Amino acid sequence: QLQLATSEKNELTRSLEMVQNQLQEKESEIKREISEYKDRLLQAEKEHQDALTEANRKSEVEIEACHEKIISLEHFIRSQKLEIEHLKSNKEQLNNSLKEANQALGELLKTKVR
């Protein structure tokens, strides 16, 4: 009976060792997979951050270009307003000169008719 119990104990011990070995192998495999997933996650995060950084850089360049265009258009508008004021002034002077010329012509015609 002792021999039978010892034999069963040895068999159970071997079975336990096999199960423990299988568990250790499975644990190692799971740890390796977790490590791979972490590496892939870090790589994906880095690629995402790089893409975000590049998108931000492009946006800043576009914003700066738009800002420069706005400044250029504001300068153009100011110069056009000045040109309009200058043309209005010239028109007024020409209208005044035309009135004076018409008055002088009218007086000349009157004196010629007499």
N, CA, C and O atoms as a GROMACS GRO file, in nm:
protein
  456
    1GLN      N    1   0.083  -0.120   0.000
    1GLN     CA    2   0.000   0.000   0.000
    1GLN      C    3   0.087   0.126   0.000
    1GLN      O    4   0.058   0.224  -0.068
    2LEU      N    5   0.196   0.120   0.079
    2LEU     CA    6   0.291   0.233   0.083
    2LEU      C    7   0.354   0.253  -0.053
    2LEU      O    8   0.371   0.365  -0.100
    3GLN      N    9   0.389   0.141  -0.115
    3GLN     CA   10   0.450   0.149  -0.247
    3GLN      C   11   0.351   0.207  -0.348
    3GLN      O   12   0.389   0.287  -0.433
    4LEU      N   13   0.225   0.168  -0.339
    4LEU     CA   14   0.122   0.220  -0.427
    4LEU      C   15   0.103   0.370  -0.404
    4LEU      O   16   0.090   0.446  -0.500
    5ALA      N   17   0.100   0.412  -0.278
    5ALA     CA   18   0.084   0.554  -0.245
    5ALA      C   19   0.204   0.634  -0.295
    5ALA      O   20   0.187   0.744  -0.348
    6THR      N   21   0.324   0.579  -0.279
    6THR     CA   22   0.446   0.646  -0.326
    6THR      C   23   0.442   0.659  -0.478
    6THR      O   24   0.479   0.762  -0.534
    7SER      N   25   0.398   0.552  -0.543
    7SER     CA   26   0.390   0.553  -0.689
    7SER      C   27   0.289   0.658  -0.735
    7SER      O   28   0.316   0.733  -0.829
    8GLU      N   29   0.173   0.665  -0.670
    8GLU     CA   30   0.072   0.766  -0.704
    8GLU      C   31   0.125   0.907  -0.678
    8GLU      O   32   0.102   1.000  -0.756
    9LYS      N   33   0.197   0.920  -0.565
    9LYS     CA   34   0.256   1.051  -0.533
    9LYS      C   35   0.353   1.093  -0.642
    9LYS      O   36   0.350   1.208  -0.686
   10ASN      N   37   0.438   1.003  -0.685
   10ASN     CA   38   0.536   1.033  -0.790
   10ASN      C   39   0.465   1.069  -0.921
   10ASN      O   40   0.507   1.161  -0.991
   11GLU      N   41   0.359   0.997  -0.953
   11GLU     CA   42   0.284   1.025  -1.074
   11GLU      C   43   0.218   1.164  -1.066
   11GLU      O   44   0.222   1.241  -1.161
   12LEU      N   45   0.159   1.192  -0.949
   12LEU     CA   46   0.097   1.324  -0.929
   12LEU      C   47   0.203   1.435  -0.935
   12LEU      O   48   0.178   1.542  -0.990
   13THR      N   49   0.320   1.408  -0.879
   13THR     CA   50   0.428   1.507  -0.882
   13THR      C   51   0.470   1.534  -1.026
   13THR      O   52   0.490   1.649  -1.064
   14ARG      N   53   0.483   1.427  -1.105
   14ARG     CA   54   0.520   1.445  -1.247
   14ARG      C   55   0.411   1.524  -1.321
   14ARG      O   56   0.440   1.613  -1.401
   15SER      N   57   0.285   1.488  -1.292
   15SER     CA   58   0.174   1.559  -1.357
   15SER      C   59   0.174   1.707  -1.318
   15SER      O   60   0.154   1.795  -1.401
   16LEU      N   61   0.198   1.731  -1.190
   16LEU     CA   62   0.204   1.869  -1.141
   16LEU      C   63   0.317   1.946  -1.209
   16LEU      O   64   0.298   2.061  -1.250
   17GLU      N   65   0.433   1.884  -1.220
   17GLU     CA   66   0.547   1.948  -1.286
   17GLU      C   67   0.515   1.977  -1.432
   17GLU      O   68   0.550   2.083  -1.484
   18MET      N   69   0.447   1.882  -1.500
   18MET     CA   70   0.410   1.904  -1.640
   18MET      C   71   0.314   2.023  -1.652
   18MET      O   72   0.330   2.108  -1.740
   19VAL      N   73   0.216   2.027  -1.563
   19VAL     CA   74   0.120   2.138  -1.566
   19VAL      C   75   0.190   2.269  -1.536
   19VAL      O   76   0.163   2.371  -1.601
   20GLN      N   77   0.282   2.268  -1.437
   20GLN     CA   78   0.357   2.390  -1.405
   20GLN      C   79   0.442   2.434  -1.523
   20GLN      O   80   0.451   2.553  -1.553
   21ASN      N   81   0.506   2.339  -1.589
   21ASN     CA   82   0.586   2.373  -1.707
   21ASN      C   83   0.499   2.432  -1.818
   21ASN      O   84   0.536   2.531  -1.881
   22GLN      N   85   0.384   2.370  -1.839
   22GLN     CA   86   0.293   2.423  -1.942
   22GLN      C   87   0.247   2.564  -1.906
   22GLN      O   88   0.239   2.652  -1.992
   23LEU      N   89   0.218   2.585  -1.777
   23LEU     CA   90   0.176   2.720  -1.734
   23LEU      C   91   0.288   2.822  -1.753
   23LEU      O   92   0.264   2.934  -1.796
   24GLN      N   93   0.412   2.780  -1.721
   24GLN     CA   94   0.525   2.872  -1.739
   24GLN      C   95   0.545   2.904  -1.886
   24GLN      O   96   0.573   3.019  -1.922
   25GLU      N   97   0.531   2.804  -1.972
   25GLU     CA   98   0.543   2.827  -2.116
   25GLU      C   99   0.434   2.923  -2.164
   25GLU      O  100   0.459   3.016  -2.240
   26LYS      N  101   0.312   2.896  -2.116
   26LYS     CA  102   0.200   2.983  -2.156
   26LYS      C  103   0.222   3.126  -2.105
   26LYS      O  104   0.195   3.222  -2.176
   27GLU      N  105   0.270   3.139  -1.982
   27GLU     CA  106   0.297   3.270  -1.925
   27GLU      C  107   0.404   3.343  -2.007
   27GLU      O  108   0.391   3.462  -2.035
   28SER      N  109   0.510   3.270  -2.044
   28SER     CA  110   0.617   3.330  -2.126
   28SER      C  111   0.562   3.376  -2.261
   28SER      O  112   0.596   3.483  -2.310
   29GLU      N  113   0.476   3.292  -2.321
   29GLU     CA  114   0.417   3.327  -2.450
   29GLU      C  115   0.330   3.452  -2.438
   29GLU      O  116   0.336   3.541  -2.523
   30ILE      N  117   0.250   3.457  -2.332
   30ILE     CA  118   0.162   3.573  -2.311
   30ILE      C  119   0.246   3.700  -2.288
   30ILE      O  120   0.214   3.806  -2.341
   31LYS      N  121   0.353   3.688  -2.207
   31LYS     CA  122   0.440   3.803  -2.182
   31LYS      C  123   0.504   3.852  -2.312
   31LYS      O  124   0.516   3.972  -2.336
   32ARG      N  125   0.546   3.756  -2.397
   32ARG     CA  126   0.607   3.793  -2.525
   32ARG      C  127   0.504   3.866  -2.612
   32ARG      O  128   0.535   3.968  -2.673
   33GLU      N  129   0.381   3.813  -2.616
   33GLU     CA  130   0.276   3.878  -2.696
   33GLU      C  131   0.245   4.017  -2.642
   33GLU      O  132   0.227   4.111  -2.720
   34ILE      N  133   0.238   4.031  -2.510
   34ILE     CA  134   0.212   4.162  -2.450
   34ILE      C  135   0.324   4.260  -2.488
   34ILE      O  136   0.297   4.376  -2.521
   35SER      N  137   0.447   4.212  -2.485
   35SER     CA  138   0.561   4.296  -2.522
   35SER      C  139   0.550   4.340  -2.668
   35SER      O  140   0.575   4.456  -2.702
   36GLU      N  141   0.513   4.244  -2.756
   36GLU     CA  142   0.496   4.279  -2.897
   36GLU      C  143   0.386   4.382  -2.916
   36GLU      O  144   0.401   4.478  -2.991
   37TYR      N  145   0.273   4.362  -2.847
   37TYR     CA  146   0.162   4.458  -2.859
   37TYR      C  147   0.202   4.595  -2.808
   37TYR      O  148   0.165   4.698  -2.866
   38LYS      N  149   0.279   4.598  -2.698
   38LYS     CA  150   0.325   4.727  -2.645
   38LYS      C  151   0.416   4.796  -2.747
   38LYS      O  152   0.404   4.917  -2.770
   39ASP      N  153   0.506   4.718  -2.808
   39ASP     CA  154   0.595   4.776  -2.909
   39ASP      C  155   0.515   4.831  -3.027
   39ASP      O  156   0.544   4.940  -3.077
   40ARG      N  157   0.415   4.754  -3.072
   40ARG     CA  158   0.332   4.800  -3.184
   40ARG      C  159   0.252   4.924  -3.145
   40ARG      O  160   0.236   5.016  -3.226
   41LEU      N  161   0.204   4.926  -3.022
   41LEU     CA  162   0.129   5.043  -2.974
   41LEU      C  163   0.219   5.166  -2.970
   41LEU      O  164   0.179   5.275  -3.012
   42LEU      N  165   0.340   5.150  -2.918
   42LEU     CA  166   0.434   5.262  -2.913
   42LEU      C  167   0.467   5.312  -3.053
   42LEU      O  168   0.476   5.433  -3.076
   43GLN      N  169   0.486   5.217  -3.147
   43GLN     CA  170   0.516   5.257  -3.285
   43GLN      C  171   0.398   5.333  -3.346
   43GLN      O  172   0.415   5.434  -3.413
   44ALA      N  173   0.277   5.282  -3.321
   44ALA     CA  174   0.158   5.349  -3.375
   44ALA      C  175   0.143   5.488  -3.313
   44ALA      O  176   0.109   5.584  -3.383
   45GLU      N  177   0.169   5.500  -3.183
   45GLU     CA  178   0.160   5.631  -3.117
   45GLU      C  179   0.263   5.727  -3.173
   45GLU      O  180   0.235   5.845  -3.194
   46LYS      N  181   0.384   5.675  -3.199
   46LYS     CA  182   0.490   5.761  -3.256
   46LYS      C  183   0.450   5.808  -3.395
   46LYS      O  184   0.466   5.926  -3.429
   47GLU      N  185   0.399   5.715  -3.477
   47GLU     CA  186   0.356   5.753  -3.613
   47GLU      C  187   0.242   5.854  -3.607
   47GLU      O  188   0.239   5.950  -3.685
   48HIS      N  189   0.150   5.833  -3.515
   48HIS     CA  190   0.039   5.928  -3.499
   48HIS      C  191   0.091   6.065  -3.458
   48HIS      O  192   0.049   6.168  -3.511
   49GLN      N  193   0.183   6.067  -3.363
   49GLN     CA  194   0.239   6.194  -3.316
   49GLN      C  195   0.316   6.264  -3.428
   49GLN      O  196   0.307   6.385  -3.445
   50ASP      N  197   0.392   6.185  -3.506
   50ASP     CA  198   0.466   6.243  -3.619
   50ASP      C  199   0.370   6.303  -3.721
   50ASP      O  200   0.393   6.412  -3.772
   51ALA      N  201   0.261   6.231  -3.750
   51ALA     CA  202   0.162   6.281  -3.846
   51ALA      C  203   0.096   6.408  -3.792
   51ALA      O  204   0.073   6.503  -3.867
   52LEU      N  205   0.067   6.409  -3.663
   52LEU     CA  206   0.005   6.526  -3.601
   52LEU      C  207   0.100   6.646  -3.606
   52LEU      O  208   0.059   6.758  -3.637
   53THR      N  209   0.226   6.621  -3.576
   53THR     CA  210   0.327   6.728  -3.580
   53THR      C  211   0.338   6.785  -3.722
   53THR      O  212   0.344   6.907  -3.740
   54GLU      N  213   0.341   6.696  -3.822
   54GLU     CA  214   0.352   6.742  -3.961
   54GLU      C  215   0.227   6.820  -4.002
   54GLU      O  216   0.237   6.922  -4.071
   55ALA      N  217   0.111   6.771  -3.961
   55ALA     CA  218  -0.013   6.843  -3.994
   55ALA      C  219  -0.014   6.981  -3.929
   55ALA      O  220  -0.056   7.079  -3.991
   56ASN      N  221   0.032   6.990  -3.805
   56ASN     CA  222   0.039   7.119  -3.736
   56ASN      C  223   0.136   7.213  -3.807
   56ASN      O  224   0.109   7.332  -3.823
   57ARG      N  225   0.251   7.157  -3.850
   57ARG     CA  226   0.350   7.240  -3.920
   57ARG      C  227   0.291   7.294  -4.050
   57ARG      O  228   0.306   7.412  -4.081
   58LYS      N  229   0.223   7.206  -4.125
   58LYS     CA  230   0.162   7.251  -4.251
   58LYS      C  231   0.055   7.357  -4.224
   58LYS      O  232   0.044   7.455  -4.298
   59SER      N  233  -0.023   7.337  -4.120
   59SER     CA  234  -0.126   7.436  -4.086
   59SER      C  235  -0.064   7.570  -4.052
   59SER      O  236  -0.113   7.675  -4.095
   60GLU      N  237   0.044   7.566  -3.976
   60GLU     CA  238   0.111   7.692  -3.940
   60GLU      C  239   0.165   7.762  -4.064
   60GLU      O  240   0.158   7.885  -4.074
   61VAL      N  241   0.220   7.685  -4.158
   61VAL     CA  242   0.270   7.744  -4.283
   61VAL      C  243   0.155   7.806  -4.361
   61VAL      O  244   0.167   7.917  -4.413
   62GLU      N  245   0.042   7.734  -4.369
   62GLU     CA  246  -0.074   7.787  -4.441
   62GLU      C  247  -0.129   7.911  -4.373
   62GLU      O  248  -0.166   8.008  -4.440
   63ILE      N  249  -0.134   7.909  -4.240
   63ILE     CA  250  -0.184   8.026  -4.166
   63ILE      C  251  -0.093   8.145  -4.192
   63ILE      O  252  -0.141   8.256  -4.213
   64GLU      N  253   0.037   8.123  -4.190
   64GLU     CA  254   0.132   8.233  -4.215
   64GLU      C  255   0.114   8.287  -4.356
   64GLU      O  256   0.118   8.408  -4.377
   65ALA      N  257   0.096   8.197  -4.454
   65ALA     CA  258   0.076   8.241  -4.593
   65ALA      C  259  -0.053   8.322  -4.604
   65ALA      O  260  -0.056   8.425  -4.672
   66CYS      N  261  -0.160   8.278  -4.537
   66CYS     CA  262  -0.286   8.353  -4.540
   66CYS      C  263  -0.269   8.489  -4.473
   66CYS      O  264  -0.322   8.590  -4.520
   67HIS      N  265  -0.196   8.490  -4.362
   67HIS     CA  266  -0.172   8.617  -4.292
   67HIS      C  267  -0.098   8.715  -4.383
   67HIS      O  268  -0.133   8.833  -4.390
   68GLU      N  269   0.004   8.666  -4.452
   68GLU     CA  270   0.079   8.752  -4.543
   68GLU      C  271  -0.010   8.801  -4.658
   68GLU      O  272   0.000   8.916  -4.702
   69LYS      N  273  -0.098   8.712  -4.706
   69LYS     CA  274  -0.189   8.753  -4.814
   69LYS      C  275  -0.285   8.859  -4.766
   69LYS      O  276  -0.314   8.954  -4.838
   70ILE      N  277  -0.336   8.843  -4.644
   70ILE     CA  278  -0.426   8.944  -4.586
   70ILE      C  279  -0.355   9.079  -4.577
   70ILE      O  280  -0.412   9.182  -4.614
   71ILE      N  281  -0.232   9.078  -4.527
   71ILE     CA  282  -0.156   9.203  -4.517
   71ILE      C  283  -0.138   9.266  -4.654
   71ILE      O  284  -0.153   9.386  -4.671
   72SER      N  285  -0.105   9.181  -4.752
   72SER     CA  286  -0.086   9.231  -4.888
   72SER      C  287  -0.216   9.292  -4.943
   72SER      O  288  -0.214   9.398  -5.005
   73LEU      N  289  -0.328   9.222  -4.920
   73LEU     CA  290  -0.457   9.273  -4.969
   73LEU      C  291  -0.496   9.402  -4.897
   73LEU      O  292  -0.550   9.493  -4.959
   74GLU      N  293  -0.469   9.410  -4.767
   74GLU     CA  294  -0.498   9.534  -4.694
   74GLU      C  295  -0.417   9.650  -4.751
   74GLU      O  296  -0.468   9.761  -4.765
   75HIS      N  297  -0.290   9.624  -4.782
   75HIS     CA  298  -0.207   9.728  -4.842
   75HIS      C  299  -0.263   9.769  -4.979
   75HIS      O  300  -0.270   9.888  -5.012
   76PHE      N  301  -0.302   9.669  -5.058
   76PHE     CA  302  -0.360   9.697  -5.190
   76PHE      C  303  -0.487   9.781  -5.176
   76PHE      O  304  -0.506   9.878  -5.250
   77ILE      N  305  -0.574   9.744  -5.081
   77ILE     CA  306  -0.699   9.819  -5.059
   77ILE      C  307  -0.669   9.964  -5.020
   77ILE      O  308  -0.731  10.057  -5.070
   78ARG      N  309  -0.571   9.981  -4.928
   78ARG     CA  310  -0.534  10.119  -4.889
   78ARG      C  311  -0.485  10.198  -5.009
   78ARG      O  312  -0.522  10.314  -5.026
   79SER      N  313  -0.401  10.136  -5.093
   79SER     CA  314  -0.350  10.208  -5.210
   79SER      C  315  -0.464  10.239  -5.309
   79SER      O  316  -0.465  10.345  -5.371
   80GLN      N  317  -0.559  10.146  -5.322
   80GLN     CA  318  -0.673  10.172  -5.411
   80GLN      C  319  -0.761  10.285  -5.358
   80GLN      O  320  -0.810  10.367  -5.435
   81LYS      N  321  -0.779  10.290  -5.227
   81LYS     CA  322  -0.858  10.399  -5.167
   81LYS      C  323  -0.789  10.532  -5.192
   81LYS      O  324  -0.854  10.631  -5.225
   82LEU      N  325  -0.658  10.535  -5.175
   82LEU     CA  326  -0.584  10.659  -5.203
   82LEU      C  327  -0.598  10.698  -5.350
   82LEU      O  328  -0.616  10.816  -5.382
   83GLU      N  329  -0.590  10.600  -5.439
   83GLU     CA  330  -0.604  10.627  -5.581
   83GLU      C  331  -0.743  10.681  -5.611
   83GLU      O  332  -0.758  10.774  -5.691
   84ILE      N  333  -0.846  10.623  -5.547
   84ILE     CA  334  -0.984  10.671  -5.566
   84ILE      C  335  -0.997  10.816  -5.519
   84ILE      O  336  -1.057  10.898  -5.588
   85GLU      N  337  -0.941  10.846  -5.402
   85GLU     CA  338  -0.946  10.984  -5.351
   85GLU      C  339  -0.874  11.079  -5.447
   85GLU      O  340  -0.921  11.190  -5.473
   86HIS      N  341  -0.761  11.034  -5.499
   86HIS     CA  342  -0.686  11.116  -5.594
   86HIS      C  343  -0.769  11.140  -5.722
   86HIS      O  344  -0.774  11.252  -5.773
   87LEU      N  345  -0.833  11.034  -5.771
   87LEU     CA  346  -0.915  11.047  -5.892
   87LEU      C  347  -1.036  11.138  -5.868
   87LEU      O  348  -1.074  11.216  -5.955
   88LYS      N  349  -1.098  11.127  -5.747
   88LYS     CA  350  -1.210  11.215  -5.714
   88LYS      C  351  -1.165  11.361  -5.713
   88LYS      O  352  -1.234  11.450  -5.764
   89SER      N  353  -1.048  11.383  -5.655
   89SER     CA  354  -0.995  11.520  -5.650
   89SER      C  355  -0.969  11.572  -5.792
   89SER      O  356  -1.003  11.686  -5.824
   90ASN      N  357  -0.909  11.487  -5.876
   90ASN     CA  358  -0.883  11.528  -6.016
   90ASN      C  359  -1.014  11.555  -6.089
   90ASN      O  360  -1.024  11.651  -6.167
   91LYS      N  361  -1.116  11.470  -6.065
   91LYS     CA  362  -1.246  11.488  -6.130
   91LYS      C  363  -1.306  11.622  -6.089
   91LYS      O  364  -1.360  11.696  -6.172
   92GLU      N  365  -1.296  11.654  -5.958
   92GLU     CA  366  -1.351  11.781  -5.910
   92GLU      C  367  -1.278  11.899  -5.974
   92GLU      O  368  -1.340  11.997  -6.014
   93GLN      N  369  -1.145  11.887  -5.984
   93GLN     CA  370  -1.069  11.996  -6.048
   93GLN      C  371  -1.107  12.009  -6.195
   93GLN      O  372  -1.123  12.119  -6.247
   94LEU      N  373  -1.122  11.893  -6.262
   94LEU     CA  374  -1.160  11.898  -6.403
   94LEU      C  375  -1.301  11.956  -6.421
   94LEU      O  376  -1.326  12.032  -6.514
   95ASN      N  377  -1.393  11.920  -6.331
   95ASN     CA  378  -1.528  11.976  -6.338
   95ASN      C  379  -1.525  12.128  -6.318
   95ASN      O  380  -1.593  12.203  -6.388
   96ASN      N  381  -1.444  12.171  -6.222
   96ASN     CA  382  -1.432  12.315  -6.200
   96ASN      C  383  -1.372  12.384  -6.322
   96ASN      O  384  -1.419  12.489  -6.365
   97SER      N  385  -1.267  12.324  -6.377
   97SER     CA  386  -1.206  12.382  -6.497
   97SER      C  387  -1.305  12.386  -6.613
   97SER      O  388  -1.310  12.483  -6.688
   98LEU      N  389  -1.386  12.277  -6.626
   98LEU     CA  390  -1.485  12.271  -6.732
   98LEU      C  391  -1.590  12.381  -6.713
   98LEU      O  392  -1.631  12.445  -6.810
   99LYS      N  393  -1.634  12.402  -6.589
   99LYS     CA  394  -1.732  12.508  -6.562
   99LYS      C  395  -1.673  12.644  -6.601
   99LYS      O  396  -1.737  12.726  -6.666
  100GLU      N  397  -1.549  12.664  -6.559
  100GLU     CA  398  -1.485  12.792  -6.592
  100GLU      C  399  -1.471  12.809  -6.743
  100GLU      O  400  -1.495  12.916  -6.797
  101ALA      N  401  -1.433  12.698  -6.810
  101ALA     CA  402  -1.418  12.706  -6.956
  101ALA      C  403  -1.553  12.734  -7.022
  101ALA      O  404  -1.562  12.812  -7.117
  102ASN      N  405  -1.657  12.667  -6.972
  102ASN     CA  406  -1.791  12.689  -7.028
  102ASN      C  407  -1.837  12.833  -7.005
  102ASN      O  408  -1.898  12.894  -7.093
  103GLN      N  409  -1.808  12.887  -6.886
  103GLN     CA  410  -1.845  13.027  -6.859
  103GLN      C  411  -1.768  13.121  -6.952
  103GLN      O  412  -1.824  13.215  -7.008
  104ALA      N  413  -1.639  13.093  -6.967
  104ALA     CA  414  -1.558  13.179  -7.055
  104ALA      C  415  -1.608  13.168  -7.198
  104ALA      O  416  -1.616  13.268  -7.270
  105LEU      N  417  -1.642  13.046  -7.239
  105LEU     CA  418  -1.693  13.026  -7.374
  105LEU      C  419  -1.826  13.100  -7.392
  105LEU      O  420  -1.851  13.164  -7.494
  106GLY      N  421  -1.912  13.090  -7.289
  106GLY     CA  422  -2.039  13.161  -7.294
  106GLY      C  423  -2.017  13.311  -7.308
  106GLY      O  424  -2.085  13.377  -7.387
  107GLU      N  425  -1.924  13.365  -7.232
  107GLU     CA  426  -1.896  13.509  -7.242
  107GLU      C  427  -1.838  13.545  -7.377
  107GLU      O  428  -1.871  13.649  -7.433
  108LEU      N  429  -1.752  13.459  -7.430
  108LEU     CA  430  -1.696  13.484  -7.561
  108LEU      C  431  -1.803  13.485  -7.669
  108LEU      O  432  -1.804  13.569  -7.759
  109LEU      N  433  -1.895  13.387  -7.656
  109LEU     CA  434  -2.006  13.381  -7.754
  109LEU      C  435  -2.093  13.506  -7.745
  109LEU      O  436  -2.138  13.559  -7.847
  110LYS      N  437  -2.118  13.551  -7.619
  110LYS     CA  438  -2.198  13.670  -7.603
  110LYS      C  439  -2.131  13.792  -7.669
  110LYS      O  440  -2.194  13.870  -7.740
  111THR      N  441  -2.001  13.803  -7.643
  111THR     CA  442  -1.932  13.918  -7.700
  111THR      C  443  -1.921  13.906  -7.851
  111THR      O  444  -1.921  14.008  -7.921
  112LYS      N  445  -1.911  13.788  -7.902
  112LYS     CA  446  -1.901  13.767  -8.046
  112LYS      C  447  -2.035  13.800  -8.114
  112LYS      O  448  -2.039  13.858  -8.222
  113VAL      N  449  -2.143  13.762  -8.047
  113VAL     CA  450  -2.276  13.786  -8.103
  113VAL      C  451  -2.299  13.938  -8.110
  113VAL      O  452  -2.360  13.984  -8.207
  114ARG      N  453  -2.254  14.016  -8.017
  114ARG     CA  454  -2.277  14.160  -8.015
  114ARG      C  455  -2.204  14.228  -8.122
  114ARG      O  456  -2.213  14.350  -8.135
   0.00000   0.00000   0.00000
